[in-house]
Amino acid sequence: MTDLPETRSTKKLGLVIDLDTCVGCHACVVACKAWNTENYGAALADTDAHGAAPSGAFVNRIHSYEVTGDGAPRIVHFPKSCLHCEDAPCVTVCPTGASYKRAEDGIVLVNEDQCIGCGLCAWACPYGAREQDPVAKVMKKCTLCVDRIDNENLPEADRIPACVRTCPSKARHFGDLGDPDSHVSQLVEARGGMDLAPEQGTRPVNKYLPPRPKEDEIDVLAPLLAPVAEEPKGWLGWLDRALDRLG
Amino acid sequence: MHPAASLILFSTLSGAGFGLLALIGAGLARTTGWAGLAEAALAFALAIAGLAASTFHLGRPERALKAFREWRSSWLSREAWLAAATLSIMAITTLIRLAGLPALPLGLVGSALALATVAATAMIYAQLRTVPRWNHWTTPAIFLGHALTAGTLLAGHRLPAAILLAALAVAQFAAWHAGDRRTGATTRESATGLGPRVRPFEAPHTSDNYLTREMVFVVARKHRVRLRSIGLVLAYLAPLACLAIPPAPLALPLAALLHIGGTLIVRWLFFADAEHTVALYYR
């Protein structure tokens, strides 16, 4: 059934991504690729992996942007994966019912056995969250690691998505965004978490925490340092004046 | 968007085939005797060849029949049902007529279904909010215009075809013009939530990927004006010139061939010209 679920639980599992602390190390990309190549569904394949033009399917990718305008320019690393939208356009366009939104927790998934590889869901997604596997030819996307979060064979600390588990700067958080008291909802509340491209009407569950404004001072100790001599003296001073005179 | 040969062939050939079926159904083409059989065979051949081409776009064509399942929400599924219904009803209509019996009521149903099939094809594209150039009523209008024009040419109606060709040329030009100004509400700033100004600094990967191959296609835009001129001449003006030649046996087939050939270029541009919001993350 590719209609969006009519009755939904209040549970909305998703990620909160902190653009302030992400250092762009791509560890989450590697963790995601590794977990999703060995576990749920078809492996995330590569073509020409060791050749001149390597390419492959990834369901989590890190862009980097230069942001200018207010104060000093800065680089923001920008992880992007499926946002598990409440009004997911990728689900309703699917002709076979392979693409669905799970009623109990809102995770958007693909039943790979039913996927004909038409690619229409990838076209319908504004975020580029879905990629067709180059070998299995079915649509791949972030599953929020359903085979980890529900897996009672794993230690409790590991029952979170692989990207969240591996992030060394704690820039990724996983939880129930439908529960206002959850730690992720609290983070969104405290830091002004935002939707990507809200005008697309997709109502993403995943939220992004904007970078904190940078302080103007470069170093808090700077005012205590001795000022640099503005007029050179001695031999350097003579050289400076002599070279100036040469024109 | 990536102009896949399979989709260009599909929408052009099937469009012409269903356009001709619409005319046959309404009794506006030769429907009896050998001429009627030939006309119907041509329409079925075009429609089915196009549908066959479309399966080459699928990653798993052996599962194509699963596409019939979700007609309640998916335009692609509706298109599959409408195409199957059109072909069935029109096959029955053709057989009844070839047997020398009247079948106009059934033919009219088939005719409506044929046009609905073309409209459903167009709606697959027009529904996508992610592609502002397609997300507009002109998309189904232009697809239906092409189907009817090709059908009228193939059915051999000289004057109506000439009028349709002229009207379609104007409509396509207007649609291109309007599409150029329709950029959509999403910007790089809204897509990333950053600002005031955002510029890509580094891509997530060193070579291309499915997204850039499929949705960040840029080659065509460099030659946009030249290709549009070629399309306008080949798809509309050259066939019009052919029709202006005093009646000759080859004028109409030549005009139809030129129109369908030109439509392939126009359809190539339909895909290649269209920009997807995901390109904002990459460029």
Interface residues (C-beta under 8 A of the other chain):
Chain A: M1 T2 D3 L19 V29 A53 P54 S55 G56 A57 F58 R61 I62 H63 S64 Y65 E66 V67 T68 G69 D70 I75 V76 F78 K80 P89 T92 V93 C94 P95 T96 G97 A98 Q114 C115 I116 G117 C118 G119 L120 A122 W123 A124 C125 P126 Y127 G128 E131 Q132 P134 K137 V138 M194 D195 L196 A197 P198 E199 Q200 G201 Y208 P210 P211
Chain B: M1 H57 L58 G59 R60 P61 R63 A64 K66 A67 F68 R69 E70 R72 S73 S74 W75 L76 S77 A80 I124 Q127 L128 R129 T130 V131 A185 T186 S190 A191 T192 G193 L194 G195 P196 R197 V198 R199 P200 F201 E202 A203 P204 H205 T206 S207 D208 N209 Y210 L211 E214 M215 H276 T277 V278 Y281 Y282
